[in-house]
Amino acid sequence: MPFVSVVILNYNGKRYLDTCLSSVLQTKYRNFEVIFVDNGSSDESSRFVKQRFGHDQKLRIITLSKNLGFAEGNNVGALNVNRNGKYLVFLNNDTKVDSEWLTKLVEPMESNPQIGIAQPKILSLSKPEIIDSTGGFINKIGLVRERGRGEKDTNQYNNISEVFYAKGAALIIRRCLWSKLGGFDPVYFLFWEDTDLCWRARLMGYKVVFVPDSVVYHFSSATANEHYANYTQFFDVRNRIITLFSNYNLPNLWRNLPLLLIYYAECIFTYDITKMKSPNLVYYKIKGLLWPIIHFKYLLCKRWFVQTKIRKLSDKKAIEYLLIGSTFKVINSNDKN
């Protein structure tokens, strides 16, 4: 059984940790460790974990002095794993895992070296019969659809299948691939880091798959909704633009980025303003649109890295066959984690 490092990032999520860590530490898989990263919490999460689980030799606790965000916080966790490990797992703190989840997640990775990233079946923690995610897809302008979200689980997605991206709430990645890709982009802070990571993996020639026999239960966006409510629109708009700009080939970029900008303009001026939405909503969307312009040098540098150091496949072979056909009609476009 290859060694697996499970990274659990926490920010003021003390009330979820007993459920999460109890289930993870009781996983029926012999060869794993848990790296608990506290992301500058103020609710004494680290103290609770030390008192409740500090005796478990599989657990290591890392306490950060400030909140680095989802992307960089997980990167820190990945830098502190056992160097002999073969796989990294990123798991949200608001989850509960099935006892066989890790075994079932590792099996297809071991059987097919082309699989670089995979996600389990993610069900609702509060309503276990309801699907949270069976894999993510995007359309050509980057609007998101999480397959099966809100549907009753009747085993309708119970086949291993390729997806565009694995949801960051629970995903496994080869540690060697993680190193080649450079991890999550720390600039993202929150939202779209999982899509960007999987897109780059696809450009490098790896598959991203959904594994139905591995089951994780998820409270769904608990930390994001509670602590970043005023900023979610900013991160969603900005990070979507960064992802498209960095990863598309030049023809697709010229074709699709203007359509995305038109979509946002329509949302802001014919919906948010006309419908008298919150001024903060409009402000943060506009701020998200302006950020890539102000930091255009960063966009160019990242695009150069992806297109010259990462890309091995054409867009057609890597991602186009998985894109949703519709340009604008996409559900769950803002529920990323």
C-alpha positions as CSV (number, residue, x, y, z in Angstrom):
1,M,0.0,0.0,0.0
2,P,1.7,3.2,-1.1
3,F,2.2,5.9,1.5
4,V,-0.4,8.7,1.4
5,S,-0.3,12.1,3.1
6,V,-3.7,13.6,3.9
7,V,-3.5,17.4,4.3
8,I,-6.4,19.0,6.2
9,L,-6.5,22.8,6.2
10,N,-8.5,24.5,8.9
11,Y,-9.6,28.1,9.5
12,N,-11.8,28.7,12.5
13,G,-13.5,25.4,11.9
14,K,-13.2,24.0,15.4
15,R,-16.8,22.7,15.5
16,Y,-16.1,20.4,12.5
17,L,-12.8,18.9,13.6
18,D,-14.0,16.2,15.9
19,T,-16.2,14.7,13.2
20,C,-13.6,15.1,10.5
21,L,-10.4,13.9,12.3
22,S,-12.2,11.1,14.1
23,S,-13.3,9.6,10.8
24,V,-10.0,10.2,9.0
25,L,-7.8,8.7,11.7
26,Q,-10.0,5.6,11.8
27,T,-9.5,5.1,8.0
28,K,-8.9,1.4,7.2
29,Y,-5.7,2.1,5.3
30,R,-2.4,1.2,7.0
31,N,0.1,3.5,5.3
32,F,-0.9,7.1,5.7
33,E,-0.3,10.3,7.7
34,V,-2.5,13.3,8.5
35,I,-1.0,16.8,8.2
36,F,-3.4,19.2,10.1
37,V,-2.6,22.8,9.1
38,D,-4.3,25.5,11.1
39,N,-4.5,28.6,9.0
40,G,-4.2,31.3,11.6
41,S,-7.4,30.4,13.4
42,S,-8.7,32.5,16.4
43,D,-11.0,29.8,17.8
44,E,-8.3,27.7,19.5
45,S,-8.6,24.9,16.8
46,S,-5.0,23.8,17.2
47,R,-5.4,23.6,21.0
48,F,-8.5,21.4,20.6
49,V,-6.8,19.1,18.1
50,K,-3.7,18.7,20.3
51,Q,-5.9,17.8,23.3
52,R,-8.3,15.5,21.4
53,F,-6.0,13.8,18.9
54,G,-2.4,14.7,19.8
55,H,-1.7,11.1,21.0
56,D,-2.2,9.7,17.5
57,Q,1.2,9.1,15.9
58,K,-0.3,9.4,12.4
59,L,-1.2,13.1,13.1
60,R,1.1,16.1,12.7
61,I,0.0,19.6,13.5
62,I,1.2,22.8,11.8
63,T,0.1,26.1,13.2
64,L,0.4,29.2,10.9
65,S,0.6,32.7,12.4
66,K,-1.9,34.1,9.8
67,N,-4.4,33.0,7.3
68,L,-2.7,32.3,4.0
69,G,-5.8,31.2,2.2
70,F,-6.9,27.8,0.8
71,A,-4.3,27.6,-1.9
72,E,-1.1,28.6,0.0
73,G,-2.3,27.0,3.2
74,N,-2.5,23.6,1.4
75,N,0.8,24.3,-0.3
76,V,2.4,24.6,3.2
77,G,0.9,21.3,4.2
78,A,2.2,19.6,1.1
79,L,5.7,20.9,1.8
80,N,5.7,19.2,5.2
81,V,4.6,15.7,4.2
82,N,6.7,12.5,4.4
83,R,9.1,12.7,1.5
84,N,8.7,9.0,0.8
85,G,5.0,9.3,0.1
86,K,3.6,8.6,-3.3
87,Y,0.2,10.5,-3.0
88,L,-1.1,13.7,-1.6
89,V,-4.8,14.1,-0.5
90,F,-6.3,17.4,0.1
91,L,-9.4,17.2,2.4
92,N,-11.6,20.0,3.7
93,N,-12.1,20.3,7.5
94,D,-15.9,20.1,7.1
95,T,-16.0,16.5,5.9
96,K,-16.5,13.0,7.2
97,V,-15.0,10.1,5.4
98,D,-16.1,6.5,4.8
99,S,-13.7,4.0,6.4
100,E,-12.7,2.6,3.0
101,W,-12.5,5.9,1.2
102,L,-8.7,6.1,0.9
103,T,-8.3,2.5,-0.2
104,K,-10.9,2.9,-2.9
105,L,-9.3,6.2,-4.0
106,V,-5.8,4.8,-4.3
107,E,-6.7,1.7,-6.2
108,P,-7.4,3.3,-9.6
109,M,-4.4,5.6,-9.2
110,E,-2.2,2.4,-8.8
111,S,-3.9,0.6,-11.7
112,N,-3.5,3.4,-14.2
113,P,-0.4,5.6,-14.3
114,Q,-2.2,8.0,-16.7
115,I,-4.5,9.1,-13.9
116,G,-2.9,12.1,-12.2
117,I,-5.7,13.4,-10.0
118,A,-9.0,11.8,-8.7
119,Q,-11.9,12.8,-6.5
120,P,-14.3,10.6,-4.5
121,K,-18.1,10.7,-4.6
122,I,-18.9,13.6,-2.4
123,L,-22.2,13.5,-0.6
124,S,-23.9,16.0,1.6
125,L,-23.0,15.6,5.3
126,S,-26.3,16.9,6.5
127,K,-28.4,14.9,3.9
128,P,-26.3,11.9,3.0
129,E,-28.7,10.8,0.2
130,I,-28.0,14.0,-1.7
131,I,-25.0,14.4,-4.0
132,D,-22.6,17.3,-3.4
133,S,-20.3,16.5,-6.4
134,T,-19.4,13.7,-8.7
135,G,-16.8,15.8,-10.6
136,G,-16.6,19.3,-12.0
137,F,-17.0,20.6,-15.6
138,I,-16.7,24.0,-17.2
139,N,-18.0,25.5,-20.4
140,K,-15.8,27.4,-22.8
141,I,-16.0,30.7,-20.9
142,G,-15.3,29.0,-17.6
143,L,-18.7,28.8,-16.0
144,V,-18.9,25.8,-13.7
145,R,-21.2,22.8,-13.3
146,E,-20.7,20.3,-10.6
147,R,-22.2,17.1,-11.9
148,G,-25.1,15.7,-9.8
149,R,-25.1,18.5,-7.3
150,G,-28.4,18.5,-5.4
151,E,-29.6,15.3,-7.0
152,K,-30.6,12.2,-4.9
153,D,-27.9,9.6,-5.1
154,T,-29.4,6.6,-6.9
155,N,-26.0,5.3,-8.2
156,Q,-26.6,7.1,-11.5
157,Y,-22.9,8.2,-11.6
158,N,-21.4,4.9,-10.3
159,N,-18.8,4.5,-13.0
160,I,-15.2,5.7,-12.9
161,S,-15.2,8.5,-15.5
162,E,-13.1,11.4,-16.6
163,V,-14.1,14.9,-15.3
164,F,-12.7,18.3,-16.1
165,Y,-11.6,19.0,-12.6
166,A,-11.6,17.3,-9.2
167,K,-13.3,19.3,-6.4
168,G,-10.8,20.7,-3.9
169,A,-12.9,19.5,-1.0
170,A,-11.5,16.1,-1.5
171,L,-8.9,15.1,-4.1
172,I,-5.9,12.9,-4.5
173,I,-2.8,13.7,-6.7
174,R,0.5,12.0,-7.4
175,R,3.2,13.8,-5.4
176,C,5.5,13.8,-8.3
177,L,2.9,15.5,-10.4
178,W,2.2,18.0,-7.7
179,S,5.9,19.0,-7.8
180,K,5.9,19.3,-11.6
181,L,2.9,21.5,-11.5
182,G,4.2,23.7,-8.7
183,G,1.2,23.1,-6.5
184,F,-1.8,25.4,-6.1
185,D,-1.3,28.9,-7.3
186,P,-1.0,30.9,-4.1
187,V,-2.3,34.1,-5.7
188,Y,-5.8,32.5,-5.9
189,F,-6.2,32.4,-2.1
190,L,-9.7,31.0,-2.5
191,F,-11.8,29.5,-5.4
192,W,-10.6,28.1,-8.7
193,E,-7.3,26.7,-7.4
194,D,-8.7,23.1,-8.0
195,T,-9.8,23.9,-11.6
196,D,-6.5,25.5,-12.4
197,L,-4.5,22.7,-11.0
198,C,-6.5,20.0,-12.9
199,W,-6.4,22.0,-16.1
200,R,-2.6,22.2,-15.9
201,A,-2.4,18.4,-15.2
202,R,-4.5,17.7,-18.3
203,L,-2.2,19.9,-20.4
204,M,0.7,17.8,-19.1
205,G,-1.1,14.7,-20.4
206,Y,-2.6,13.3,-17.2
207,K,-6.3,12.2,-16.7
208,V,-8.6,13.6,-13.9
209,V,-11.2,11.1,-12.9
210,F,-14.2,10.5,-10.6
211,V,-14.1,7.4,-8.3
212,P,-17.6,6.5,-7.1
213,D,-16.5,3.7,-4.7
214,S,-14.7,6.2,-2.5
215,V,-17.2,8.2,-0.5
216,V,-16.7,11.5,1.5
217,Y,-19.4,13.5,3.2
218,H,-19.2,17.3,3.0
219,F,-20.8,20.2,4.8
220,S,-20.2,22.3,1.7
221,S,-18.5,25.7,1.6
222,A,-18.7,26.1,5.4
223,T,-15.5,28.1,5.8
224,A,-15.9,30.1,2.6
225,N,-19.5,31.1,3.3
226,E,-18.8,32.0,6.9
227,H,-15.6,34.0,6.7
228,Y,-15.3,35.3,3.1
229,A,-18.8,36.3,2.2
230,N,-17.8,39.8,1.1
231,Y,-15.0,38.6,-1.1
232,T,-16.4,35.5,-2.8
233,Q,-17.4,37.5,-5.9
234,F,-14.0,39.1,-6.2
235,F,-12.2,35.7,-6.0
236,D,-14.6,34.0,-8.3
237,V,-14.3,36.7,-11.1
238,R,-10.6,37.3,-10.8
239,N,-9.5,33.7,-10.5
240,R,-11.7,32.6,-13.4
241,I,-10.1,35.2,-15.7
242,I,-6.6,34.2,-14.5
243,T,-7.3,30.5,-15.2
244,L,-8.6,31.1,-18.7
245,F,-5.8,33.5,-19.6
246,S,-3.1,31.1,-18.3
247,N,-4.3,27.8,-19.6
248,Y,-6.0,28.2,-23.0
249,N,-4.0,28.2,-26.2
250,L,-3.9,31.5,-28.0
251,P,-6.8,30.9,-30.5
252,N,-9.1,29.7,-27.7
253,L,-8.0,32.6,-25.5
254,W,-8.9,35.2,-28.1
255,R,-12.1,33.4,-28.8
256,N,-13.4,32.9,-25.3
257,L,-12.0,35.5,-22.9
258,P,-13.9,38.4,-24.6
259,L,-17.1,36.3,-24.3
260,L,-16.5,36.0,-20.6
261,L,-15.9,39.7,-20.2
262,I,-19.2,40.4,-22.1
263,Y,-20.9,37.9,-19.8
264,Y,-19.7,39.8,-16.7
265,A,-20.7,43.2,-18.2
266,E,-24.2,41.9,-18.8
267,C,-24.4,40.5,-15.3
268,I,-23.3,43.7,-13.7
269,F,-25.2,46.3,-15.7
270,T,-28.4,44.4,-16.7
271,Y,-28.9,42.3,-13.6
272,D,-26.9,43.4,-10.5
273,I,-27.5,47.2,-10.9
274,T,-31.0,46.9,-12.5
275,K,-32.2,44.5,-9.9
276,M,-30.8,46.7,-7.1
277,K,-28.4,44.1,-5.8
278,S,-26.1,44.8,-2.9
279,P,-23.5,47.6,-3.8
280,N,-20.8,45.3,-2.4
281,L,-21.7,42.6,-5.0
282,V,-21.1,45.1,-7.8
283,Y,-18.0,46.5,-6.2
284,Y,-16.3,43.2,-5.7
285,K,-17.2,42.0,-9.2
286,I,-15.7,45.1,-10.7
287,K,-12.7,44.8,-8.5
288,G,-12.2,41.2,-9.7
289,L,-12.3,42.5,-13.3
290,L,-9.7,45.2,-12.7
291,W,-7.2,43.1,-10.8
292,P,-5.9,41.2,-13.9
293,I,-5.4,44.5,-15.7
294,I,-3.4,46.0,-12.8
295,H,-1.4,42.8,-12.3
296,F,-1.0,42.0,-16.0
297,K,2.7,41.2,-15.6
298,Y,1.8,38.3,-13.3
299,L,-0.7,37.0,-15.8
300,L,2.0,37.0,-18.5
301,C,4.5,35.2,-16.3
302,K,2.1,32.5,-15.4
303,R,0.9,32.0,-18.9
304,W,4.5,31.7,-20.1
305,F,5.2,29.1,-17.4
306,V,2.1,27.0,-18.3
307,Q,2.5,27.3,-22.1
308,T,6.3,26.5,-22.2
309,K,6.9,24.3,-19.1
310,I,3.6,22.5,-18.6
311,R,1.8,22.1,-21.9
312,K,2.4,18.8,-23.6
313,L,-1.0,18.3,-25.3
314,S,-3.1,20.5,-27.6
315,D,-6.4,21.9,-26.1
316,K,-8.3,19.5,-28.3
317,K,-6.6,16.5,-26.8
318,A,-6.4,17.9,-23.2
319,I,-9.7,19.6,-22.4
320,E,-12.0,20.6,-25.4
321,Y,-13.8,17.2,-25.5
322,L,-14.8,17.7,-21.8
323,L,-16.2,21.3,-22.1
324,I,-19.9,21.8,-21.7
325,G,-21.5,22.9,-24.9
326,S,-23.6,25.7,-23.6
327,T,-22.0,29.1,-23.3
328,F,-24.1,30.7,-20.6
329,K,-26.6,28.2,-19.2
330,V,-24.6,26.7,-16.3
331,I,-25.7,25.9,-12.8
332,N,-23.7,26.2,-9.5
333,S,-21.2,28.7,-11.1
334,N,-20.1,30.1,-7.7
335,D,-20.0,27.0,-5.5
336,K,-16.4,26.1,-5.8
337,N,-15.4,24.4,-2.6
